[in-house]
Amino acid sequence: MVLRLDLNERISRKKQLFYARPKDYDAAKKTLASYCNISPIQLALTNGSFHALDLIFGSLLRAGTRVFIPVPTFPFYEKFEFSGHLKIEKVPCFDAMAVMKSLNRLSASVRAIYLANPNNPLGYGFTKTELGNILDKVPKTRLFVVDEAYYEFCGITAKSLISKHKNLIVVRTLSKAFGLAGARIGYVIANPQIIRRLERLKGPPYTINHFGLSLVAQLTSSDFHEAQNYANEINQVKIKLTEKLSAAGIDFYQGLTNFLAIKTFDAKKVTGRLEKLGILVNNLGNYTDSHRKLKNYIRLTIPPYSKLDWVSRSLLVSLVAK
């Protein structure tokens, strides 16, 4: 028995949720480093990927730094716009080619770049070779952040480029393929110098969800295989679902993720119809910086195979009947 009298926690309850200790953090870190086939000194844990991006852009960058972000994308940057901490250079981009062209025209004043690979909410992405070519052209003084939230679904990662490009940071999450969104665990892969800085900025181990750290520390190779099998299943279901949509003449963005951005006649009506049928989808007309091009699009998470028929029937009925 261990009597925990070090962090001022209540100890009289039969079932307790304690703060995380260094050994909890280190155990989870070791497990994820093994999964990523890297050294633990190249990895830091955070309260989800949003926390990771908050640390990177809020603490590693000085106030007033110009950051290039192709939009629409994961809207973590809204906080920095609102506070005025960073100068966000948002460029509308709806495919990888548009992003590449924009990167070739970057002003010298831009000191950081954020790319979601694949993109959310459109699903387009870059190959490892393309990322390498971009990094070769980017000055080493520019921070380059690649958000790989959907890595398990596309299998593309910039991880191996870190040894050559010390300015590269990769951010991932356990919310998607692993189904641990509520555990709030994300992680950063970068060179050890950046990792040490982020861990100092992050603070003590108890700033991270103890429940989540415990879950991660207990993951085994079987769990990693299960997550990849799930991702493979979703990719197969996506093929079948896109075939049904194409046959019905419905437009959508074909992507590398576990979702589809689908065009509707009225996103609000379709979202409401699907909700009445017991299916929740995201109205992209409300998505940050969608520039009205996505006004009548919805984002649908690809269901497992067992739900495909129900979802596809409900979707087609809701999309076709005006």
For each residue, the residues with C-beta under 8 A, 3 or more apart:
1:
2:
3: 11
4: 7 9 11 18
5: 11
6:
7: 4 18 19 206
8:
9: 4 16 18 19
10: 13 16
11: 3 4 5 16
12:
13: 10 16
14:
15:
16: 9 10 11 13
17: 210 211
18: 4 7 9 21 210
19: 7 9 205 206 210
20: 24 25 205 206 208 209 210 213
21: 18 24 25 205 206
22: 25 26 205
23: 26 27
24: 20 21 27 28 205 210 213 214 217
25: 20 21 22 28 29 45 205 208 213
26: 22 23 29 30 40
27: 23 24 30 31 213 217
28: 24 25 31 32 45 185 212 213 214 216 217
29: 25 26 32 33 40 43 44 45
30: 26 27 33 34 40 217
31: 27 28 34 35 216 217 218 219
32: 28 29 35 36 43 45 187 216 219
33: 29 30 36 38 39 40 42 43
34: 30 31 37
35: 31 32 219 224
36: 32 33 43 159 189
37: 34
38: 33 42 43 159 189
39: 33 42 43 192
40: 26 29 30 33 43
41: 192 195
42: 33 38 39 162 189 190 191 192 195
43: 29 32 33 36 38 39 40 187 188 189 195
44: 29 52 187 188 190 195 198 199 202
45: 25 28 29 32 185 186 187 208 213 216
46: 49 51 52 55 185 186 187 188 202 208
47: 50 51 184 185 186 207 208 209 212
48: 51 52 173 175 184 185 186
49: 46 52 53 147 149 171 172 173 175 186
50: 47 53 54 76 186
51: 46 47 48 54 55 184 186
52: 44 46 48 49 55 56 171 186 187 188 198
53: 49 50 56 57 74 76 114 145 147 171
54: 50 51 57 58 76 79
55: 46 51 52 58 59 60 188 198 201 202
56: 52 53 59 60 61 143 145 169 171 188 198
57: 53 54 60 61 67 76 77 80 86 112 114 145
58: 54 55 61 79 80 85
59: 55 56 198 201
60: 55 56 57 143 194 197 198 201
61: 56 57 58 65 67 86 111 112 143
62: 65
63: 85 86
64: 85 86 87
65: 61 62 86 87 111 112
66: 86 87 89 107 109 110 111 112
67: 57 61 77 80 86 87 88 89 110 111 112 113 114
68: 89 91 102 103 106 110 112 113 114
69: 73 77 88 89 90 91 113 114
70: 73 90 91 92 93 98 99 102 115 119
71: 90 91 92 93 288 289 291
72: 75 119 121 122 284 287 288 289 290 291 294
73: 69 70 114 116 119 120 289
74: 53 116 120 147 149
75: 72 78 287 288 289
76: 50 53 54 57 79
77: 57 67 69 80 81 86 88 114
78: 75 81 82 288
79: 54 58 76 82 83
80: 57 58 67 77 83 84 85 86 88
81: 77 78 84 86 88
82: 78 79
83: 79 80
84: 80 81
85: 58 63 64 80
86: 57 61 63 64 65 66 67 77 80 81
87: 64 65 66 67
88: 67 69 77 80 81
89: 66 67 68 69 107 110
90: 69 70 71 289
91: 68 69 70 71 102
92: 70 71 98 289 291 293
93: 70 71 98 99 102
94: 98 122 124 293
95: 98 99 122 124
96: 99 100 124 125 126 130
97: 100 101
98: 70 92 93 94 95 101 102
99: 70 93 95 96 102 103 115 126
100: 96 97 103 104 130 134
101: 97 98 104 105
102: 68 70 91 93 98 99 105 106
103: 68 99 100 106 113 134 137 138
104: 100 101 137
105: 101 102
106: 68 102 103 110 113
107: 66 89 110
108:
109: 66
110: 66 67 68 89 106 107 113 142
111: 61 65 66 67 141 142 143
112: 57 61 65 66 67 68 142 143 144 145
113: 67 68 69 103 106 110 138 142 143 144 145
114: 53 57 67 68 69 73 77 145 147
115: 70 99 126 131 144 145 146 147
116: 73 74 119 120 146 147 149
117: 125 126 131 146 147 148 154 156 158
118: 123 124 125 150 153 154 156 255 256 257
119: 70 72 73 116 122 123 124 125 255
120: 73 74 116 123 149 150 257 259
121: 72 259 261 282 284 287 294 299
122: 72 94 95 119 253 255 261
123: 118 119 120 253 254 255 256 257 259 260 261
124: 94 95 96 118 119 253 255 256
125: 96 117 118 119 154 156 255 256
126: 96 99 115 117 130 131 134 156
127: 130 131 156
128: 131 132 156 157 158 160 161
129: 132 133
130: 96 100 126 127 133 134
131: 115 117 126 127 128 134 135 146 158 161
132: 128 129 135 136 158 161
133: 129 130 136 137
134: 100 103 126 130 131 137 138 144
135: 131 132 138 144 158 161 164 165 168
136: 132 133
137: 103 104 133 134
138: 103 113 134 135 142 144 165 167
139: 142
140: 165 166 167
141: 111 167
142: 110 111 112 113 138 139 167
143: 56 60 61 111 112 113 167 169
144: 112 113 115 134 135 138 165 167 168 169
145: 53 56 57 112 113 114 115 169 170 171
146: 115 116 117 131 158 168 169 170 171
147: 49 53 74 114 115 116 117 171
148: 117 151 156 157 158 170 171 172
149: 49 74 116 120 171 172 173 175 176
150: 118 120 153 154 176 256 257 258
151: 148 154 155 156 157 172 177
152: 155 176 177 178 227 228 231
153: 118 150 176 177 231 234 235 256 257 258
154: 117 118 125 150 151 256 257
155: 151 152
156: 117 118 125 126 127 128 148 151 256
157: 128 148 151 160 170
158: 117 128 131 132 135 146 148 161 162 168 170
159: 36 38 162 170 189
160: 128 157 163
161: 128 131 132 135 158 164 165 168
162: 42 158 159 165 166 168 170 189 190 191
163: 160 191
164: 135 161
165: 135 138 140 144 161 162 168
166: 140 162 191 193 194
167: 138 140 141 142 143 144
168: 135 144 146 158 161 162 165 190 191
169: 56 143 144 145 146 188 189 190 194
170: 145 146 148 157 158 159 162 188 189 190
171: 49 52 53 56 145 146 147 148 149 186 187 188 189
172: 49 148 149 151 186 187 188 189
173: 48 49 149 176 185 186 187
174: 178 180 181 183 185 186 187 212 216
175: 48 49 149 178 179 180 181 186
176: 149 150 152 153 173 179 181 258
177: 151 152 153 227 228 230 231 258
178: 152 174 175 219 223 227
179: 175 176 227 230
180: 174 175 183 185 212 215 216
181: 174 175 176 184
182:
183: 174 180 209 211 212 215 216
184: 47 48 51 181 209 212
185: 28 45 46 47 48 173 174 180 208 209 212 213 215 216
186: 45 46 47 48 49 50 51 52 171 172 173 174 175
187: 32 43 44 45 46 52 171 172 173 174
188: 43 44 46 52 55 56 169 170 171 172 194 195 198
189: 36 38 42 43 159 162 169 170 171 172
190: 42 44 162 168 169 170 194 195 198
191: 42 162 163 166 168 194 195
192: 39 41 42 195 196
193: 166 196 197
194: 60 166 169 188 190 191 197 198
195: 41 42 43 44 188 190 191 192 198 199
196: 192 193 199 200
197: 60 193 194 200 201
198: 44 52 55 56 59 60 188 190 194 195 201 202
199: 44 195 196 202
200: 196 197 203
201: 55 59 60 197 198
202: 44 46 55 198 199 207 208
203: 200 207
204: 207
205: 19 20 21 22 24 25 208 213
206: 7 19 20 21 210
207: 47 202 203 204
208: 20 25 45 46 47 185 202 205 212 213
209: 20 47 183 184 185 212 213
210: 17 18 19 20 24 206 213 214
211: 17 183 214 215
212: 28 47 174 180 183 184 185 208 209 215 216
213: 20 24 25 27 28 45 185 205 208 209 210 216 217
214: 24 28 210 211 217 218
215: 180 183 185 211 212 218 219
216: 28 31 32 45 174 180 183 185 212 213 219
217: 24 27 28 30 31 213 214
218: 31 214 215
219: 31 32 35 178 215 216 223 224
220: 223 224
221: 224 225
222: 225 226
223: 178 219 220 226 227
224: 35 219 220 221 227 228
225: 221 222 228 229
226: 222 223 229 230
227: 152 177 178 179 223 224 230 231
228: 152 177 224 225 231 232
229: 225 226 232 233
230: 177 179 226 227 233 234 304
231: 152 153 177 227 228 234 235 258
232: 228 229 235 236
233: 229 230 236 237 304 305
234: 153 230 231 237 238 258 302 304
235: 153 231 232 238 239
236: 232 233 239 240 305
237: 233 234 240 241 302 303 304 305 308
238: 234 235 241 242 258 260 302
239: 235 236 242 243
240: 236 237 243 244 308 312
241: 237 238 244 245 260 302 308 311 312
242: 238 239 245 246 252 254 260
243: 239 240 246 247
244: 240 241 247 248 312 316
245: 241 242 248 250 252 260 262 315 316
246: 242 243 249 250
247: 243 244
248: 244 245 316 319 320
249: 246
250: 245 246 262 263 316 319
251: 262 263
252: 242 245 260 261 262 263
253: 122 123 124 260 261 262 297
254: 123 242 260
255: 118 119 122 123 124 125 259 260 261
256: 118 123 124 125 150 153 154 156
257: 118 120 123 150 153 154
258: 150 153 176 177 231 234 238 301 302
259: 120 121 123 255 299 300 301 302
260: 123 238 241 242 245 252 253 254 255 299 300 302
261: 121 122 123 252 253 255 284 294 297 298 299
262: 245 250 251 252 253 297 298 299 300 315 319
263: 250 251 252 296 297
264: 267 269 270 296 297 298 319
265: 269 270 296 319 322
266: 269 270 296 322
267: 264 270 271 283 284 285 295 296 297 298
268: 271 272 283 285
269: 264 265 266 272 273
270: 264 265 266 267 273 274 281 298 318 319
271: 267 268 274 275 281 282 283 298
272: 268 269 275 276
273: 269 270 276 277 317 318
274: 270 271 277 279 280 281 298 314 315 318
275: 271 272 278 279 280
276: 272 273
277: 273 274 314 318
278: 275
279: 274 275 311 314 315
280: 274 275
281: 270 271 274 298 299 300 301
282: 121 271 286 287 298 299 300
283: 267 268 271 286 287 298
284: 72 121 261 267 287 290 294 295 297 298 299
285: 267 268 290 292 294 295 296 297
286: 282 283
287: 72 75 121 282 283 284 290 294 299
288: 71 72 75 78
289: 71 72 73 75 90 92
290: 72 284 285 287 293 294 295 297
291: 71 72 92 294
292: 285 295
293: 92 94 290
294: 72 121 261 284 285 287 290 291 297
295: 267 284 285 290 292
296: 263 264 265 266 267 285
297: 253 261 262 263 264 267 284 285 290 294
298: 261 262 264 267 270 271 274 281 282 283 284
299: 121 259 260 261 262 281 282 284 287
300: 259 260 262 281 282 311 315
301: 258 259 281
302: 234 237 238 241 258 259 260
303: 237 306 307 308 310 311
304: 230 233 234 237 307 308
305: 233 236 237 308
306: 303
307: 303 304 310 311
308: 237 240 241 303 304 305 311 312
309: 312 313
310: 303 307 313 314
311: 241 279 300 303 307 308 314 315
312: 240 241 244 308 309 315 316
313: 309 310 316 317
314: 274 277 279 310 311 317 318
315: 245 262 274 279 300 311 312 318 319
316: 244 245 248 250 312 313 319 320
317: 273 313 314 320 321
318: 270 273 274 277 314 315 321
319: 248 250 262 264 265 270 315 316
320: 248 316 317
321: 317 318
322: 265 266
